[in-house]
Structures are given as C-alpha cells and as structure tokens.
C-alpha cells in the first residue's frame, strides 16, 4: 500500500504498471493499469477474463496494449512480443516459483528452487529455462555449502542441456558464463559468452550481474562496477545485486561508497549477512576496527550467516590486539571444517590477520585445489592485503590467471 509516486521514486522510473490477478477454478481475471508517476495520470487500463490455458496469449495481448499506450513503435510489430519457451502451463508455473528462490542466501531455499525446476522438467523435459534454472541453483549452492568440485560440474551439465535446446538462450549462456568464470577460471571465455548473453537480452539483469562478476578477473574493475549498476537499473530491488555492487566498491578501495551501498542492501534485506561483512571490511580499511567488529558480529549472529565467515571477525579482533579470542575462533573453524565444508580462502584471511602466513598460504593452496570461487578476487580483496608482499602471493595470482 504505497503511493505510486513513491514507487516511481524508489524504482527510478517514470511509468508504473500495477494490477492484480484473481483465480477462480480454471478462470483468471487480470486487471492492469499503466500510470504516469509524475502526475498520477492513468495512461491505460484494462481487465481480462480468460481461461487459464490462455495465459501466454494474455501476456502477449497485455504487452501490446502497453506498447500502444506508450506509443512505442516496434521495428517489427508483426511477431509476438511474448514467445513462451513451453506450452505446458504447469511447467511454466513451477519455473516461476523456482526463480523466486535462486538468489536467496539460504541453502534450503535454493534447494527448494532446484526442486521446482526439476518438477518443471518432469512436466516438460524440453524446457530450456528450467535446465538453466538448475544450473543457477548449483552455482549458488557451490562454495558456501557444497564443495565447488561437486556443484559446478552439475551446473555446467544443466546449462549445456539448456543450450542444446536453445543455443541463443541468454539465461543458459549466463549460466555457462558463471561456470567458466567462477570455477573453470576461463576468464576470457567467460567474458565472451557473457557479452553475448547481454547482447541477446539486455533486460536480463542476471546477465549484467554475472558479466560484472567476471570482469575484475580480466583487469576491468571499473567496467564491472558499471555492469553491477546496470543490473540494479534492470532489477532495482535486488539485494543480491546491491550487495555485489557494495563489495566491488570495496575492491576499488572506494570505502565510503562501499559503506553507503552496503547500508542500502541491509535496508532492503536485513538478513543479508554478507553486506554486514562488506561494511565491516570497509570500516576496517578506514582504520575503525571497533566499528568493523560490531558489523562483523551483527552479520554473523544472523540466522542466514555462514560459519566460514566467522573468520572476518578474526580480522577485526587482530587489529584490536585481541589475539586470544581471535585464535579461539580460528580453532573453532578448523574443528568445523572436519565435518562440514568451510571456505578455505576465507579461513586464510583469518590466519593472515593474526600473522600466521604459513597457515594462510596452506589454506589458499587448499582453496586452489578445491577451485573455490573466492580466489578469483585474490588480487583485489582487502582481506588478503597482509599477504601481498610474500612471493607466494604473486605465484598464486599467476596460477589462477587473474589480471
């Protein structure tokens, strides 16, 4: 229940489409209206009563009505605006439900998305977007909860199935780009396929995000930040994209912007613990270890927090001279690693902070063996600053292949 002008301001748009969908039995009623947010004027409104089986035709009909209302001249207005990838309504519905869970920072929720995509494929095995959705779920489960060597090959197999069904599907190309950049470390190949995905569908926010995630590895951090911003233009309320933008400001050593963006993310999604980590990192870099410690602890106290990131608390404690507590956290993480997956490169940050460079590099070697995605930012992340003067650091950078 928000005024349309406030909606327009939050989304940064001049026109808002709002409406409702009501379903009774096998019939649906869709009411929609297009509003100019500057004056509240209704540019167009319409209601549709249809059988549920006609949902794809309704999408095309509504799209054309909005185009007419906005006086947009299409280069080719003879074709359909909405081309469904499946004619199976149940598969389509299950796919939409799966997409809701893809970027939730929770293993159980992402696995729910995985289940929806698999059920969609049970309805229509030739549904390429559902295969791509499975790939995205495995990419997002990897590293934090499942070892990369287990998750990413599954992601790649699903993405390749999607591409076999539709070689020009932006979603599948984006999924392949994730695997190439985050796991195979084929950074040039990732950039190529992701630029193709963005070219095919410039309105697919995920493609901008993944391209942005890959560009720092080929020495293009400024362009990466621009791509993250573009992802947020397309999807302004995505806490996931907002968090990565804050993270990349930190990599650019623009700590004030990193703090401001991370606060925006927390305002959108208070449970997004990684933004607390980014805030703490920025404050630590600015020399305020106490403020950093507060944000690190607040983030790691959340239900969504992943234990690997307890190592960031060590960084603040070490800066404050609280060595005993810092060592206790490190030891606890080592014990945890005996029975569940712990990100070795994050643990390395903790060891680096307390000055144990031997253990830090041992952890990085283990992360290298595990192909942990965090290593693709080894050359940028402030958490690895204590290691930069060591020759082993440069050797690792060269081995990973980042620029």
N, C-alpha and C positions, 0 to 999 in steps of 0.2 A: 504494500500500500504506500506507494511513493509517487510524488508529483512528477509528471512526465518531463518537466524542465530539469528536475534534479537527476532523473535517469539520463537525459541527454548530456548533462554536465559530467556525470561520473563516467559515462562511456565515451565522451569526447565526440559525439555525433550530432548532426543537425536534424535527423529524422529517425523516429522510433516506430517499429511495428509492434503492436501489442494485441493480445486477443486471448481466446480461450478455446479449449476443446472439451466437448462433452460427449460421452459414450454411453449409449443405452442399448444393450444387446449387440446387434450387429450393425447399428446405425451410429453415425457420428455427426455432430453439429460443430462446425468450425466458425467462429466469429473472429474477424480480424479488422483492424483499422490502422491506418498509416497517419502519423501525427507529426506536424512541424513543431519541433520543441521550442523554437523561438517565440511562437505566439499561441501555441496550443491548438492551431487550426487543423481540422481533420481533412487531410488530402484525399482520403478514400476510406470507405468501409464497406464490408460485405459479410454476409453469412452464407454458409454452405451446409446443406443437408444431404448426406451421401451414405451409401453402403460402405462399410469398412474396406471392402475389397477394392474400392476405387481410390485408395489413399494416394497412390502415386500420381494418378491423373489430377487429383485435387491439388497436389503440390505444384504441378505444372500450371494449373489454372490460376492459383493464387499468385505464383511468381509473375505470370504475365499481367495480371491485374495491377500488381505493384509497379511493374515496369511502365505500364501505361500511365499510372498515376504520377510517376516521377518524370514522365516524358523522356524516357531513355530510348534512344534509337539503337537497336541492336544491329551489328554488322550482318547477321543472318537471322531474321526473325521467323524463318520457316521451320526450323528444327525445334526440338523440345528443350526447354530450359532445365528440366529435371529428367535425367536419364537414370532410372533405377538399375542398380547392379544385380538385383534379384527381383523376381516377380513373386517370391514367397513372402507373404506378409509376416508370418511368424518369425522367419529368419531375420527379416528386417527389424522387427521389434526387439528381438534378442540382441541383435548387433548394437542397436542404440543403447540398450541397457548396459552392454559390455563397455561401450565407450565412456560411460559415466565413471567407471571405476579405474580406468587405465592409469591416470596420474595421481591417484590417491596415495599418500605416503603411509601405506599400511600393507604388509604382505597379504593379510587375509582379504583385504578389499580388492587388491589387484588380482588375486586368485579368483575372486568372485567374477571379475571381468573376464578372466580366462575361461571360466565355466560357461558364461553367457555366449562367448564366441564359439566355443565347442558345440554348444547346443544349437547355435545358428547354423553351423556346418552340418549338423545332423539333419536339419531341415533342408538345407541346400548346400551340398558338398562343393559346388562350383561358385561359391560366393567369395570373390577375391578379397573384399574388405574384411570379411571375418577372419580369413587367414592372416591378413596384415595385423588385425587386432591382436591375434595370438602372439605374433612376433613382438608387438609393442609391449605386451604384458611380460613376456620373458625378458625383454631388455630392462624393464623397470624392476623386475624381481632380482635381476642379477646384481652382484656386488654387495648390496646391503643385506640380503637374506640368503641368496643362493650363490655358490661359487660360480664365477664367470665361465669356467670351462664346461659347466653343466648347462647354464642358462642360454648363453649366446648362440651355441650351435643349434639349439631348438628354435631360437628366434630366427636365425638365418634360414632354416629349413621351411618355416612357415612363410616367411617373406618370399622365398623363391617359388613356393606353391602359388602365392598370390600373383606374382609376376608371370608365371606360366599361363595363368588365366587371363591376365590383362597386363601386357608389357608396359603400358603407359599410365598405370595407376600410381598417382602421386603418393598415396598412403604407403604402398608397397615399396616404392623407391626410397621413401623416407625411412622405412624400417630397415632396408638394406644399408642405407647410409649410417644408421645407428651402429649396426654390427661392424661395418668397416672402420668407423671412427673410434668406437669405444672398446672394441675387442680385437679386431684384426690389425689395428693401427696402420691401415692403408689410408693415410690421411688425404693424399691427392685423389685417390679413387673415391673416397667418401665425398670430398668437395664436388667432384664432377657429378656424381649421381644425385646429390642433394640440390645442386643448382638446377639440374634437370627437373627435379620434383617441384621446386619453387616456380620454375618456368611454366610447367604444366598447370599448376593450380596455385596462383599467388595468394589465394584466400585460405589456403590450408596452413593454419598457424603453426602446427607441429613441424611442418617442413622448414619454416623460418627458424624455429627454435633449434632443430637438430643441425641445420646448416650453421647456425650461430655457435653451437656446441663444438663443432668440428674445426671452425676457422682458427681458433687460437693455436692449434697444433701445426698450422702452416704459416705461422707468423702474422696473422691478420686479426689481432685482438680488437682493434677499433671497428673493423667491419663486423666482427662477431657481436659486439655490443649493439651495433645498428640493427643487426638481424634479430636480436633479442627484443629490441624496442619494437620492431615491426611485428613480431609475434604477438606482442601486447596490444598493438594497434588493432590487429585482427581479432584478438580474444582478450579484451581489457581486464576481465575479472579472473584471469588465470593466475592463481597464487604460484603455480609451478613455474610459469614463465617469469613472473615478477621476481621470484627468488633467484633464478639464474641470472637475471639482469643485475641484481644486487651483488651476487657472487662475482660476476665479471668486472663490476666496478672495483671490487677489492683487488682482483688480479691486475687491474690497470693502476693500482695504488691511488685510486680516487676514493679515499675512505669516507669523505663526507657524503658523496653520492651513494656509496655503498650502505651507509647508515640510513640515509633517507629512504632508499628503495626497500631495504630490509624492513624498516618500520611500516611501510605501506603494505608489504606482504603480510606481516603479522596482523595488521588491521583487517586485512581480507580473510586471513586464515590463522587464528591464534594458535592452532595446534601444529603449525608447520615448523617443527623444531629446527630444521636446517637454517632458517632465517635467523634464529637466535645464535646459531654458530657463526653465521656471517657477521652479525652485529658484534659479537664478542671479538672476532678476528680483527674487525676494523678498529674497535676501541683499543685492542692490544697493540696494534700497529701505531696508533696515535699516542701510545705511552700510558694509557689508563688501564692498568691491569685489574684494578678493583672493579671497575665498571664492566670490563670484559668478563671477569669471573661471575658477576651477577647474571649476565646474559647467558653465559655458557651453562650455568647451573639451572637457570629457569628453563632453558630449552631441554636439557637432559632430564628434567623432572617430569616432562610431559609424557603422557601415555604413548604417544607416537614415536618417541625417541628411540634411536637405535644405539645399542650399547657400545659399538665401535667408537662412537663419537664422544664417549667419556674422556677420550684422550685429549680433546680440546681443553677440557678443564685443567689437565696437567700443564698445558702451556701457560695459562694464567697463574696457576699456583707457583710454577717455577719462576716466573717473572717477579713474584712477590716474595720469593725466598722460602716458600712453604714446601720444602723438599720432602719431608716425611709423608705428608698427605699425598703429594704427587706420586711418590713411589708406591704407596698403597693402592692407588687407582691403577697404575701400570700393572702391578702384580695381579690385581683382580681381573684385569682384561686378559692377561696371559692365561689365567685359570679358565676364564670363559671360553677362550679360543680352543681349549681342549675338547669341548663338547658342542660348540656351535661356531658358525663362520664369523670371523672378525676381520674387518678390512685391515690388511697388514700395512698399507700406506698411511692410514690414519694413526695406527699404533706407532708408526715410525715418527710421526710428528711429536708424539709424547716423549719418546726417547730422545729426539733431537733437542727438545726444550730443556730436558734435565742434563744435557751434555753427554749422554751415553751414545756416541756416534757409532760405535761398533754394533750395538743392538739396533740402532736406527737403520743402518745400511743392511743389516741382516733381514730386517722386516721388509725393506724395499726390494731386496732380492727375492724374498718370498712372494711379494706382490707382483713382481715381474713374472715369476713362474706361474702365478695364478691368473695373469693377464688382467689385473684389477684396473678398472676404468679410470680411477683417480690418478693413475700415473700419467695420463695424457696431459695433465696440468702441472706436472712436477716442476716445469721450468717457470711457472707463474705463481703458484700458491705460496703466500707468505709463510705458511706453516713449515715450509722446507728451507726457509732462509738460513737457519743455523748450519745447514749442510753445504751451502753454496761454495765455500772456499775449499772444500775437500775434493781432490781429483776424482774420487769415485762418483761424485755427483755429476760431473761433466760426462763421465763414461756412461752413466745410466741415461742421461738425456740423449746421447748419441745412439745408444742401443734401442731406445723407444722410437726415436726418429722424429721427435718434435722439433720445431724451429721457434 
